[in-house]
Amino acid sequence: MADDRRRILVADDDASIRAMLQDFLEDENFDVSVALDGEQVLASIDTSKPDLVLMDVRMPRLDGIGVLNEMKRKGHDVPMIIMTAFNSSNIAIKAIQLGAYDYITKPFDLDKVSEMLERFFERHALSGELQDLRRRPEPIDPSDRIIGNSAAMQQVYKTIGLVAGSDATVLITGETGTGKELVAQTLHTNSTFSHGPLVKVNCAALPETLLESELFGHEKGSFTSAINQRKGRFELADKGSIFLDEIGEMTLGTQKKLLRVLQEREFERVGGSTTVKVDTRVIAATNKVLEDEVAEGRFREDLFYRLSVIRVHLPPLRERKHDIPELVDYFLAKHRYRPDGPPASISQEAIRLLMQHDWPGNVRELENTIERGVILAQGGVVTTHHLVFNTVRSGRTLDLGELLQRCHSLGDAMQEVEARLLFETLAQANGDRAQAAQMLNITVPELDARLEHAQSFGKPDVVR
């Protein structure tokens, strides 16, 4: 009967460490071979064909970094974990850059070694299933940057399609990170103004005095530092589009001047008397509820109505979680570990964890999470171990009245409370089930069973 055990090559010039690791790994049912130095490692790789090399970084004749360099030069692709008695960031960084899977410092805990090997071989097994894990076998169109097929996004696409070809002013609303700038770009690209520029202005980034000059330009000598005449963003956007992001941050004085531009398509530069006429399409965006800003006297009502001729509202990611797998595929293709390499893949368990997160930072937070996961997974299979969520939470508390009204029984309500607790704890543990189980004072098998039940219970806002 063939021996299907995993093969590990242990390389260390310390005989006691070699013996300890060999005994330990053989007890863990690995097929173990040993090497005394770097040259023996290179010779053994061709003969024993190990699945993994566990190698000390300090060895005679050829050290661990030298072995990694030689492996890279020869094009060998054998995974390695580096052991070092020196807690040096330079060694760790160099080893990872040369392709090492991970590193561990001496003296090490054998339980930590076992945990690292378990993570490695989990990834190794998943790598063989990449094609099964692909959700989009066809190449992703780089220009197709607004992703999602949910009903809410279909409505967004319809609105863009109806309004893009007109010159109507558009107001894009939605929480931070939902993709308002992408919608503005799409509106411009598909409009009659597409042959002109798309000029972007972040209204929240400049004080009122600078913003006015930025928008409308200034004449020479209009203020101390105005040594030359300067065209403003509106003038630069003539025959094109101007995107006014975070328009809810604009002061009332600047709002009044903007209103005239929208009504008359003309203005004067700061310090000037000559009227400048422009043919520019205006697209504005805000993460604020402008109706509330109008009611509080912070935003002009007439400007609000002038801006919102057409409104495009982008839903938060928590309200369109069915789009997450498609977004993940896009970001995996966009953020490749190596520019000329294949995209990383992602495990089903990791997808389930992503589906349960609340995403207070919306699509932008998801993209950052995937990019970080690809780096930590070194372009292989992103698992729950590679998902690190931001610690900033949405701050939403459990509304008992809402919960009891939505659930049909006390049992259903209790199940949803437990599901929220489970997934929130798992998110705080960055997907580490052992850590989450410890935080909840239960075993990992019990956590897995409860998670499976919570997923089948399937409340759409389980951790909102």
C-alpha positions in Angstrom: 0.0 0.0 0.0 1.4 3.4 -1.0 2.6 5.7 1.8 0.5 8.9 1.5 2.0 10.7 4.5 3.2 14.3 4.0 7.0 14.5 3.5 8.9 17.0 5.5 12.7 17.7 5.3 14.1 19.0 8.5 17.4 20.9 8.1 19.4 22.1 11.1 23.1 21.7 12.1 22.1 21.2 15.8 21.7 17.4 16.2 19.4 17.8 19.3 17.0 20.0 17.4 17.0 17.7 14.4 16.2 14.7 16.6 13.5 16.5 18.6 11.7 17.7 15.5 12.1 14.3 13.8 10.5 12.5 16.7 7.8 15.0 17.1 6.9 15.1 13.4 6.9 11.3 13.1 4.5 11.1 16.0 2.3 13.5 14.1 2.4 11.0 11.2 4.7 12.9 8.9 7.4 11.2 6.7 10.6 13.0 7.9 14.0 13.2 6.4 16.9 15.3 7.7 19.8 17.5 6.4 22.8 19.0 8.3 23.4 22.0 6.1 22.2 24.0 3.1 24.0 22.0 0.5 22.4 18.8 1.8 19.0 20.6 1.6 19.5 21.3 -2.1 20.7 17.7 -2.8 17.8 16.2 -0.8 15.1 18.2 -2.6 15.7 16.2 -5.8 15.8 12.8 -4.1 13.3 12.9 -1.3 10.9 15.4 -3.0 9.6 16.9 0.3 6.2 18.6 0.5 7.8 21.1 2.9 11.2 22.1 4.1 11.6 23.1 7.8 15.1 24.8 7.7 17.3 26.7 10.1 18.6 30.0 8.8 22.1 29.7 10.3 23.9 26.6 8.9 27.4 25.9 7.8 28.5 25.9 4.1 25.2 27.4 2.9 22.7 29.2 5.2 18.9 29.3 4.8 18.8 32.6 2.9 21.5 31.2 0.6 19.3 28.1 0.0 16.3 30.3 -0.8 18.4 32.3 -3.2 19.6 29.2 -4.9 16.1 27.7 -5.1 14.8 30.9 -6.6 17.6 31.0 -9.2 16.9 27.4 -10.2 13.2 27.9 -10.3 12.5 25.2 -7.7 9.1 25.7 -6.0 9.4 23.8 -2.7 7.7 25.5 0.2 9.9 26.4 3.2 9.5 27.5 6.8 12.5 29.2 8.2 13.7 28.6 11.8 15.9 31.2 13.5 17.3 31.8 16.9 17.6 35.5 16.1 14.4 37.6 16.3 15.5 39.8 13.4 13.0 41.6 11.2 15.6 41.8 8.4 15.9 38.0 8.2 12.2 37.5 8.4 11.5 40.0 5.7 14.3 38.7 3.4 13.0 35.1 3.8 9.4 36.0 3.0 10.5 38.1 0.0 12.5 35.1 -1.3 9.4 32.9 -1.1 9.5 31.3 2.4 6.0 30.4 3.5 6.6 31.6 7.1 9.2 31.7 9.8 9.4 30.7 13.4 11.9 31.8 16.1 13.8 29.6 18.5 13.2 28.4 21.2 9.8 27.4 19.8 6.7 25.8 21.2 6.0 22.5 19.4 2.3 23.2 19.6 3.0 26.4 17.6 4.9 24.4 15.0 2.0 22.0 14.7 -0.4 24.8 14.3 1.8 26.4 11.6 2.0 23.1 9.7 -1.7 22.6 9.9 -2.2 26.0 8.4 0.3 25.3 5.6 -1.1 21.9 4.6 -4.7 23.4 4.7 -3.5 25.9 2.2 -1.6 23.3 0.2 -4.8 21.2 0.0 -6.9 24.1 -1.0 -4.3 25.0 -3.7 -5.2 21.8 -5.5 -8.8 22.8 -5.6 -8.3 26.3 -7.2 -10.4 25.6 -10.2 -13.3 24.4 -8.1 -13.1 27.5 -6.0 -13.3 29.9 -9.0 -16.6 31.7 -9.3 -15.8 33.5 -12.5 -14.0 31.4 -15.0 -14.1 34.2 -17.6 -11.5 37.0 -17.4 -12.7 40.1 -15.6 -13.1 43.2 -17.8 -10.9 45.9 -16.2 -13.3 48.6 -17.2 -16.2 46.8 -15.4 -15.5 48.5 -12.1 -19.0 48.8 -10.7 -19.6 45.3 -9.5 -22.8 43.6 -8.4 -26.0 42.0 -9.6 -28.3 42.6 -6.6 -31.6 44.3 -7.2 -30.3 47.5 -5.6 -27.4 47.7 -8.0 -29.6 46.9 -11.0 -31.6 50.0 -10.1 -28.3 52.0 -10.0 -27.4 50.7 -13.5 -30.8 51.6 -14.9 -30.6 55.1 -13.5 -27.1 55.6 -14.9 -28.2 54.3 -18.3 -31.1 56.7 -18.4 -29.3 59.8 -17.3 -25.7 59.4 -18.7 -26.5 60.7 -22.1 -28.2 63.9 -20.9 -26.5 67.0 -19.5 -28.6 66.9 -16.3 -27.0 67.6 -12.9 -26.7 64.4 -10.9 -26.4 64.0 -7.1 -24.8 60.7 -6.0 -25.6 59.7 -2.4 -24.4 56.9 -0.2 -22.1 56.1 2.7 -18.4 56.5 2.6 -16.7 53.7 0.6 -19.8 52.7 -1.5 -18.2 53.8 -4.8 -19.6 57.2 -5.6 -16.5 58.3 -7.5 -16.8 55.2 -9.8 -20.4 56.2 -10.6 -19.3 59.7 -11.4 -16.6 58.3 -13.7 -19.1 56.0 -15.4 -21.6 58.9 -15.9 -18.9 61.0 -17.5 -17.6 58.2 -19.7 -21.0 57.5 -21.1 -22.1 61.1 -21.6 -21.9 63.6 -24.4 -19.2 65.3 -22.4 -16.9 62.3 -22.5 -14.5 64.0 -25.0 -13.8 66.6 -22.4 -12.0 66.1 -19.1 -13.5 64.8 -15.8 -12.2 67.3 -13.2 -12.5 66.2 -9.6 -12.8 68.4 -6.5 -12.9 67.2 -2.9 -14.9 69.9 -1.2 -14.0 68.6 2.3 -10.2 68.9 1.7 -10.0 72.7 1.3 -11.0 75.7 3.5 -13.6 78.1 2.1 -11.1 80.7 0.9 -9.0 78.2 -1.0 -12.1 76.2 -2.3 -13.5 79.3 -3.9 -10.3 80.0 -5.7 -10.0 76.3 -6.6 -13.4 76.2 -8.2 -13.6 79.6 -9.9 -9.9 80.6 -10.3 -8.4 84.0 -9.4 -6.9 87.1 -11.1 -3.3 88.2 -10.5 -3.0 90.2 -7.4 -6.5 89.2 -6.0 -4.7 88.1 -2.8 -1.1 88.0 -1.4 0.0 84.8 -3.1 -1.8 85.3 -6.4 1.2 86.2 -8.5 -0.5 85.0 -11.7 -3.9 84.6 -13.1 -5.2 81.0 -12.6 -8.1 79.2 -14.1 -10.4 77.3 -11.7 -11.7 73.8 -11.9 -15.0 74.9 -13.6 -13.1 76.6 -16.3 -10.7 73.6 -16.8 -13.8 71.3 -17.0 -15.3 73.3 -19.9 -16.8 70.8 -22.5 -16.4 68.1 -19.9 -17.6 67.2 -16.4 -16.8 68.4 -12.9 -17.2 66.0 -9.9 -17.9 67.8 -6.6 -17.2 65.2 -4.0 -18.4 65.7 -0.4 -20.5 68.7 -1.4 -22.2 68.5 2.0 -19.1 70.0 3.5 -19.3 73.2 1.4 -19.9 76.4 3.3 -23.1 78.5 2.8 -21.0 81.3 1.1 -19.5 79.0 -1.5 -22.9 77.3 -1.9 -24.4 80.6 -3.0 -21.7 81.1 -5.7 -22.1 77.5 -6.9 -25.9 78.0 -7.3 -25.3 80.8 -9.8 -23.0 78.6 -11.8 -25.6 75.9 -12.0 -28.3 78.4 -13.0 -26.4 80.6 -15.4 -23.3 78.6 -16.3 -21.2 81.6 -15.6 -19.0 83.1 -12.9 -16.2 85.6 -12.2 -12.8 84.6 -11.0 -11.8 85.7 -7.5 -10.7 89.3 -7.7 -12.0 89.7 -11.3 -15.0 91.4 -13.0 -15.0 89.5 -16.3 -17.7 86.9 -16.7 -16.5 83.5 -17.6 -19.0 81.2 -19.3 -18.7 77.4 -19.2 -20.4 74.4 -20.7 -19.8 71.8 -18.0 -21.8 68.9 -16.6 -22.0 68.9 -12.8 -21.9 65.7 -10.8 -22.0 66.0 -7.0 -21.7 63.4 -4.2 -22.2 63.3 -0.5 -22.4 60.8 2.3 -24.7 63.2 4.3 -28.5 63.3 4.2 -28.9 66.7 2.5 -32.6 66.9 3.5 -31.4 66.9 7.1 -28.7 69.4 6.4 -31.3 71.7 4.8 -33.6 71.3 7.8 -30.7 72.3 10.1 -29.8 75.3 8.0 -26.4 74.0 6.9 -27.3 73.6 3.3 -29.2 75.9 0.9 -32.6 74.5 -0.1 -32.5 76.1 -3.5 -29.0 74.5 -4.2 -30.3 71.2 -3.0 -33.1 71.1 -5.5 -30.8 72.4 -8.2 -28.3 69.6 -7.5 -30.8 66.7 -7.2 -32.3 66.9 -10.6 -31.3 63.2 -10.9 -30.3 61.2 -7.8 -28.3 58.0 -7.7 -28.3 56.3 -4.4 -25.6 53.7 -3.7 -26.7 51.1 -1.1 -24.3 50.1 1.7 -22.6 46.8 1.3 -24.4 45.3 4.3 -27.7 45.7 2.2 -26.3 43.8 -0.8 -24.2 41.0 0.6 -25.1 38.7 -2.3 -22.7 40.9 -4.3 -19.7 40.1 -2.1 -18.5 36.9 -3.9 -18.5 38.8 -7.2 -16.7 41.7 -5.6 -14.2 39.4 -4.1 -13.4 37.8 -7.4 -12.8 41.2 -8.9 -10.5 42.3 -6.1 -8.5 39.0 -6.3 -7.9 39.7 -10.0 -7.1 43.3 -9.4 -4.7 42.8 -6.5 -2.3 40.1 -7.7 0.6 39.1 -5.4 2.8 39.4 -8.5 1.8 41.6 -11.4 2.4 38.9 -14.0 1.1 36.0 -11.8 -2.3 34.4 -11.6 -4.9 35.8 -9.2 -5.2 34.3 -5.7 -8.2 32.2 -4.8 -10.3 32.1 -1.6 -11.7 29.3 0.5 -15.4 28.8 1.0 -15.0 29.2 4.7 -13.4 32.6 4.1 -16.3 33.7 1.8 -18.7 32.7 4.5 -16.8 34.8 7.1 -16.8 37.8 4.6 -20.6 37.4 4.2 -21.1 37.7 7.9 -19.1 40.9 8.5 -20.9 44.1 8.8 -18.6 46.2 6.5 -18.9 49.7 8.1 -16.4 50.8 5.5 -18.4 49.3 2.6 -16.8 48.2 -0.6 -13.6 50.1 0.1 -13.1 48.1 3.3 -13.8 44.9 1.5 -11.1 45.8 -1.1 -8.6 46.6 1.6 -9.4 43.3 3.4 -8.9 41.3 0.2 -5.7 43.1 -0.8 -4.3 42.4 2.7 -5.4 38.8 2.5 -3.7 38.2 -0.8 -0.4 39.6 0.6 -0.7 37.4 3.8 -1.5 34.4 1.7 1.4 35.2 -0.7 -0.9 34.9 -3.7 -2.2 31.4 -2.9 -5.5 30.6 -1.3 -6.9 33.2 1.1 -8.3 31.5 4.1 -9.9 32.8 7.3 -6.4 33.0 8.8 -5.6 35.7 6.3 -8.7 37.9 6.9 -8.0 40.8 9.2 -11.0 43.1 9.7 -10.7 46.7 10.7 -11.4 47.2 14.4 -13.7 50.2 13.8 -17.3 49.0 14.2 -20.5 50.6 13.0 -21.6 51.1 16.5 -25.0 49.6 15.9 -26.5 48.0 19.1 -29.0 45.3 19.4 -32.5 46.7 19.2 -34.6 44.2 21.3 -37.9 45.7 20.1 -36.9 45.3 16.5 -35.6 41.8 17.1 -38.7 40.5 18.8 -40.9 42.1 16.2 -39.0 40.4 13.4 -38.6 37.0 15.0 -41.6 34.7 15.2 -40.7 33.2 18.6 -38.3 33.5 21.5 -36.3 30.6 20.1 -35.7 32.4 16.9 -34.7 35.6 18.7 -32.2 33.6 20.9 -30.7 31.9 17.8 -30.1 35.3 16.2 -28.5 36.7 19.3 -26.2 33.7 19.4 -25.4 34.0 15.7 -24.4 37.6 16.1 -22.2 36.8 19.1 -20.5 33.9 17.3 -19.7 35.8 14.1 -18.7 39.0 15.9 -16.3 37.0 18.1 -14.9 35.2 15.0 -14.4 38.6 13.3 -12.6 40.0 16.4 -10.3 36.9 16.4 -9.5 37.7 12.7 -11.0 34.3 11.6 -8.9 32.3 14.1 -11.4 29.6 15.3 -9.2 28.4 18.1 -8.9 32.0 19.5 -12.6 32.6 19.0 -13.4 29.3 20.8 -11.1 30.4 23.7 -12.8 33.8 23.9 -16.2 32.0 24.1 -14.9 29.3 26.5 -16.0 26.5 24.2 -14.2 23.9 22.2 -13.3 24.4 18.5 -15.6 21.5 17.4 -18.5 23.0 19.4 -17.8 26.4 17.8 -17.8 24.8 14.3 -21.1 23.1 15.0 -22.7 26.3 16.3 -21.3 28.3 13.3 -22.8 25.8 10.9 -26.1 26.0 12.6 -26.0 29.8 12.6 -25.2 29.9 8.9 -28.1 27.6 8.2 -30.3 29.8 10.4 -29.3 32.5 7.9 -30.6 35.9 9.2 -29.4 38.4 6.5 -28.4 41.0 9.2 -26.7 38.5 11.6 -23.9 40.9 12.5 -25.1 44.2 11.3 
